[in-house]
Amino acid sequence: MDLYNNKYPLEVIKRNIYSLNLLDILKTQVLTARFVVHYILNPQYQLLRHEEDITIQDVIFFQPHIKLYEIVNEKLIYDSDSDSLDNDNFS
């Protein structure tokens, strides 16, 4: 997938999440707060050291349409033990 030259639906990114660099996704794609919390900031998907270093401030910098309160709200309602990620609506 060519993240730097193409925009992909979040479902496509989700299906390919393990083969993509989370920082590249953050920098190049238009994400939602829910997607960020469920994937970008989730240690389950942070496979590389630099992915573990991604902060909420990085998210806000690279995704200026996402507000801090949206991330906080999503983090509050997100249950990291949930296996219902397949049914998430990322809009």
C-alpha positions, 0 to 999 in steps of 0.5 A: 500500500502506498500511503504517501500517494493514496488515501485509503478507507479505514477498513482497508487500513485496519485489514492491513494494520500489521503490515503498515507503519503506524506513524506513516498511517498517522502522517498520511491518512485521514483518521478518526479519533476512534481509529486512533485510540483503537489502533494508533495508540493501542500497544497491541498494534505498536510493533516497532519502538518508534510506534510505541513513542507516538503520543496524543500530541503527535496525533493532534499535530498530524491529524489537526481535525481531531480534537483532544477531547475526542481522543479523551472521550474515545479512550474513556469508552474504549475497552482494551480487552474488547474483541469487538473491533471487527464491528467498529464504525470508525466514522 
